[in-house]
Amino acid sequence: MSRVPIILLKTPADELEDDAHHVELNARGYQPVFVPVLKTSFTNQDQLQRLIAAGPNYRFSGVVVTSRRAADAWKAAAKALASSSADWSQTPFYVLGDATGQSLRAISVSVSPNLAPNKDLVLGSESGTSERLAHFIVERSQTHDHRLPILEFVGDKNKDVLRDILKEGSIISERLQLYETRESTTFSDDLDAAVATIPMGRSTSAPPPTTWIVFFAPSVALSALPHLQRHFHLSTQEGDPGARRGVRPSRLAAIGPTTAAFLRDQLRLVVSAVPAKPDAQRLAEVITSYDQNTPP
């Protein structure tokens, strides 16, 4: 039996065998293909290096890291420091999602332990959304001192949900932008190459296999949509007139409720799978469950 193709609109880990999405989907018999829509570049690395070298003492009571890109920025800045007596090992790092948590915990392999997050103090990965992570931090502040500000690492696209909830809980947050994202100039060509690996069907009368397409952020959807529509039939909430000749059937998955809501409410697309938590294992589980319980 041929493997069901899954296009993941994200950048994979540096080593494919270390990428949780690749591992989980491959183990379940899928054919994962990564096609990044956005390219990421670090910002404010000099400022981050100075911040790391100065240490958290009397400045910050914790750090919020909501993406793997921010974790990678910390790792790059810490590795660039020749030496520092600063100690971050007693500072809690609050994270959104298991992938970000795993990236932070792995930093200690590459940099001095005092400049890396303490594995036991990487907290909140089970929260799943910025709102729940913020409430987790507020609840923890009842038993841990948060009179000093929380340091929040962000990209160039972010919302104020987490910051607003922290403010309501009398917790001040300070932001530092660590990365920016731009649309990939090679996305169209990369998508063409990925689609070329997907068979159209065993014969002229047999339909091509249904391809899963996974969205990881609302910001990628608008830019990716016209390119995806060249190759795939995307079902809409207004009805399904059927696929055009020469395009492949598809099902859509979203990594979390915010992305799913954007696809449904703004783009009027049918989203078939959303994991309860935004991690690779649950994404693979919800896709597998859908396929097992839905006729082809």
C-alpha positions as CSV (number, residue, x, y, z in Angstrom):
1,M,0.0,0.0,0.0
2,S,1.3,3.5,-0.9
3,R,2.1,5.9,1.9
4,V,-0.3,8.8,2.4
5,P,1.5,12.1,1.5
6,I,1.4,14.9,4.0
7,I,2.7,18.4,3.1
8,L,3.9,20.3,6.2
9,L,4.1,24.0,5.6
10,K,7.1,24.6,7.9
11,T,10.9,24.3,8.2
12,P,12.1,20.9,9.4
13,A,14.7,20.4,12.1
14,D,18.3,20.6,10.9
15,E,18.5,16.9,11.0
16,L,15.4,15.2,9.6
17,E,15.7,12.2,11.9
18,D,15.5,14.6,14.9
19,D,12.3,16.3,13.6
20,A,9.4,15.1,15.8
21,H,6.8,15.6,13.0
22,H,8.9,13.5,10.6
23,V,9.4,10.8,13.2
24,E,5.7,10.6,14.3
25,L,4.2,10.7,10.9
26,N,6.7,8.3,9.3
27,A,6.1,5.8,12.1
28,R,2.4,5.8,11.2
29,G,3.0,5.1,7.5
30,Y,2.7,8.6,6.2
31,Q,5.0,10.3,3.7
32,P,5.9,13.7,5.3
33,V,7.2,16.4,3.0
34,F,8.3,19.8,4.4
35,V,7.7,22.9,2.3
36,P,8.6,26.1,4.2
37,V,6.4,29.1,3.4
38,L,8.4,31.5,5.5
39,K,12.1,32.1,6.0
40,T,13.3,33.2,9.4
41,S,16.3,35.5,10.3
42,F,17.5,36.5,13.7
43,T,17.3,40.1,15.0
44,N,18.8,41.9,17.9
45,Q,21.5,39.2,18.5
46,D,23.9,41.7,20.0
47,Q,21.3,42.9,22.4
48,L,20.4,39.3,23.3
49,Q,24.1,38.5,23.9
50,R,24.4,41.4,26.3
51,L,21.3,40.3,28.1
52,I,22.5,36.7,28.5
53,A,25.9,37.9,29.7
54,A,24.4,40.2,32.3
55,G,22.2,37.4,33.8
56,P,18.7,37.5,35.2
57,N,19.6,38.7,38.7
58,Y,17.4,41.5,40.0
59,R,16.0,42.0,36.4
60,F,13.7,39.1,35.4
61,S,11.7,36.5,37.3
62,G,11.3,34.3,34.2
63,V,11.5,34.0,30.4
64,V,8.7,33.3,28.0
65,V,9.7,31.4,24.8
66,T,6.8,30.6,22.5
67,S,8.6,29.3,19.4
68,R,11.5,27.1,18.4
69,R,12.9,30.1,16.5
70,A,13.3,32.0,19.7
71,A,15.0,29.1,21.3
72,D,17.3,28.8,18.4
73,A,18.1,32.6,18.7
74,W,19.0,32.1,22.4
75,K,21.3,29.1,21.5
76,A,23.1,31.1,18.8
77,A,23.6,34.1,21.1
78,A,24.8,32.0,24.0
79,K,27.3,30.1,21.8
80,A,28.7,33.4,20.5
81,L,29.7,34.4,24.1
82,A,33.3,33.6,24.9
83,S,32.6,33.4,28.6
84,S,30.2,34.7,31.2
85,S,29.6,34.2,34.9
86,A,25.9,34.8,34.5
87,D,23.7,32.1,35.8
88,W,20.4,31.3,34.1
89,S,20.1,27.9,35.5
90,Q,17.7,29.0,38.3
91,T,15.4,31.0,36.0
92,P,12.1,29.4,34.9
93,F,11.6,29.3,31.1
94,Y,7.9,29.2,30.1
95,V,7.3,27.5,26.8
96,L,4.5,27.0,24.3
97,G,4.5,23.4,23.0
98,D,6.7,20.4,23.4
99,A,8.8,21.2,20.3
100,T,9.9,24.5,21.9
101,G,10.5,22.8,25.2
102,Q,12.7,20.2,23.6
103,S,14.7,22.8,21.8
104,L,15.4,24.7,25.0
105,R,16.3,21.6,26.9
106,A,18.8,20.6,24.2
107,I,20.7,23.9,24.5
108,S,22.8,22.7,27.4
109,V,24.5,20.3,25.1
110,S,26.0,23.1,23.0
111,V,26.7,25.9,25.5
112,S,27.9,26.4,29.1
113,P,25.3,25.0,31.6
114,N,25.1,28.4,33.3
115,L,23.9,30.0,30.1
116,A,21.4,27.3,29.2
117,P,17.9,26.8,30.6
118,N,17.7,24.3,33.4
119,K,15.8,21.2,32.0
120,D,13.8,21.0,35.2
121,L,12.7,24.6,34.9
122,V,11.4,24.5,31.3
123,L,7.7,24.8,32.2
124,G,4.3,25.0,30.7
125,S,4.8,23.0,27.5
126,E,1.5,21.2,28.1
127,S,-0.4,24.6,27.9
128,G,-1.0,24.5,24.2
129,T,-2.1,28.1,23.7
130,S,-0.8,31.5,24.7
131,E,-3.9,32.1,26.8
132,R,-3.4,28.9,28.8
133,L,0.3,29.5,29.2
134,A,-0.4,33.0,30.6
135,H,-2.9,31.6,33.1
136,F,-0.3,28.9,34.1
137,I,2.3,31.7,34.8
138,V,-0.2,33.7,36.8
139,E,-1.2,30.7,38.9
140,R,2.5,29.8,39.5
141,S,3.1,33.4,40.6
142,Q,0.9,32.7,43.7
143,T,3.7,30.5,45.1
144,H,6.7,32.0,43.3
145,D,8.0,35.5,43.4
146,H,7.1,37.4,40.2
147,R,7.7,41.0,41.4
148,L,10.3,41.3,38.7
149,P,9.2,41.5,35.1
150,I,8.8,38.4,32.8
151,L,11.0,38.6,29.7
152,E,9.0,37.7,26.6
153,F,10.8,36.7,23.4
154,V,8.7,37.5,20.3
155,G,9.0,37.6,16.5
156,D,7.8,40.3,14.2
157,K,4.2,38.9,14.2
158,N,2.6,38.4,17.6
159,K,-0.5,39.2,19.5
160,D,-1.0,40.6,23.0
161,V,-3.1,37.8,24.5
162,L,-0.3,36.5,26.8
163,R,0.9,40.0,27.8
164,D,-2.7,41.2,28.6
165,I,-3.4,38.2,30.8
166,L,-0.1,38.6,32.6
167,K,-1.0,42.3,33.2
168,E,-4.4,41.3,34.6
169,G,-2.5,39.1,37.0
170,S,-0.2,42.0,38.1
171,I,2.8,40.6,36.2
172,I,4.8,43.0,34.1
173,S,6.3,41.7,30.9
174,E,9.2,43.1,28.8
175,R,9.5,42.1,25.1
176,L,12.5,41.5,23.0
177,Q,12.1,40.7,19.3
178,L,14.5,37.8,18.4
179,Y,13.5,37.0,14.8
180,E,11.6,38.1,11.8
181,T,9.9,36.1,9.1
182,R,9.5,36.8,5.4
183,E,7.8,34.9,2.7
184,S,10.1,32.4,1.0
185,T,11.0,33.4,-2.6
186,T,11.4,29.8,-3.5
187,F,8.1,28.5,-2.0
188,S,6.3,28.1,-5.4
189,D,9.2,26.1,-6.8
190,D,9.6,24.1,-3.6
191,L,6.0,23.2,-3.7
192,D,6.2,22.1,-7.3
193,A,9.1,19.8,-6.4
194,A,7.2,18.4,-3.5
195,V,4.0,17.7,-5.5
196,A,6.1,16.0,-8.2
197,T,6.9,13.3,-5.6
198,I,3.2,12.5,-5.1
199,P,1.7,10.1,-7.6
200,M,-1.5,11.1,-9.5
201,G,-3.0,7.6,-9.4
202,R,-2.2,4.1,-10.4
203,S,-4.2,4.4,-13.6
204,T,-6.0,7.0,-15.6
205,S,-9.3,5.8,-14.0
206,A,-8.0,5.7,-10.5
207,P,-8.1,8.9,-8.4
208,P,-4.9,10.2,-7.0
209,P,-4.3,9.8,-3.3
210,T,-5.7,12.4,-0.9
211,T,-2.9,14.6,0.4
212,W,-2.9,16.1,3.8
213,I,-1.8,19.7,4.1
214,V,-0.8,21.0,7.5
215,F,-0.9,24.7,8.4
216,F,1.2,25.9,11.4
217,A,0.3,29.6,11.6
218,P,-2.3,31.9,10.1
219,S,0.5,34.1,8.7
220,V,1.4,31.4,6.1
221,A,-2.1,30.7,4.9
222,L,-2.8,33.7,2.7
223,S,0.6,33.6,0.9
224,A,0.5,29.8,0.5
225,L,-3.2,29.5,-0.7
226,P,-2.9,30.5,-4.4
227,H,0.1,28.2,-4.8
228,L,-1.7,25.3,-3.2
229,Q,-4.8,25.8,-5.3
230,R,-2.7,25.2,-8.4
231,H,-2.1,21.6,-7.3
232,F,-4.9,20.7,-4.9
233,H,-8.6,20.9,-4.5
234,L,-9.3,22.6,-1.2
235,S,-12.9,22.0,0.1
236,T,-14.8,25.1,1.2
237,Q,-17.6,25.6,3.6
238,E,-19.8,26.9,0.8
239,G,-20.0,23.5,-0.8
240,D,-17.8,21.1,-2.7
241,P,-18.3,21.2,-6.5
242,G,-15.6,18.6,-7.0
243,A,-12.0,18.8,-7.9
244,R,-10.9,20.4,-11.2
245,R,-9.2,18.1,-13.7
246,G,-5.5,17.6,-13.0
247,V,-5.6,18.7,-9.3
248,R,-5.2,16.4,-6.4
249,P,-7.8,15.9,-3.5
250,S,-6.7,17.2,-0.1
251,R,-7.6,17.4,3.5
252,L,-6.4,20.2,5.8
253,A,-5.1,20.1,9.3
254,A,-4.1,23.0,11.6
255,I,-1.6,22.8,14.4
256,G,-3.9,24.6,16.9
257,P,-7.2,26.4,17.4
258,T,-6.0,29.8,16.3
259,T,-4.8,28.6,12.9
260,A,-7.9,26.5,12.5
261,A,-10.2,29.4,13.2
262,F,-8.4,31.5,10.6
263,L,-8.7,28.9,8.0
264,R,-12.4,28.3,8.7
265,D,-13.6,31.9,9.5
266,Q,-11.4,34.0,7.2
267,L,-10.7,31.6,4.3
268,R,-13.9,29.5,4.6
269,L,-11.9,26.3,4.2
270,V,-12.9,22.9,5.7
271,V,-10.4,21.9,8.4
272,S,-10.5,18.1,9.1
273,A,-8.0,17.7,11.9
274,V,-6.9,19.9,14.9
275,P,-4.8,18.3,17.7
276,A,-5.8,19.0,21.3
277,K,-2.2,20.1,21.9
278,P,0.1,21.6,19.3
279,D,2.7,18.9,19.2
280,A,3.9,16.3,16.7
281,Q,2.5,13.3,18.5
282,R,-1.0,14.6,18.8
283,L,-1.0,15.9,15.3
284,A,-0.1,12.5,14.0
285,E,-2.7,10.9,16.2
286,V,-5.6,13.1,15.1
287,I,-4.7,12.7,11.4
288,T,-4.4,8.9,11.8
289,S,-7.7,8.8,13.7
290,Y,-9.5,10.8,11.0
291,D,-8.2,8.5,8.2
292,Q,-9.2,5.4,10.1
293,N,-12.7,6.6,10.7
294,T,-13.4,8.4,7.4
295,P,-14.0,6.7,4.0
296,P,-11.4,7.5,1.4
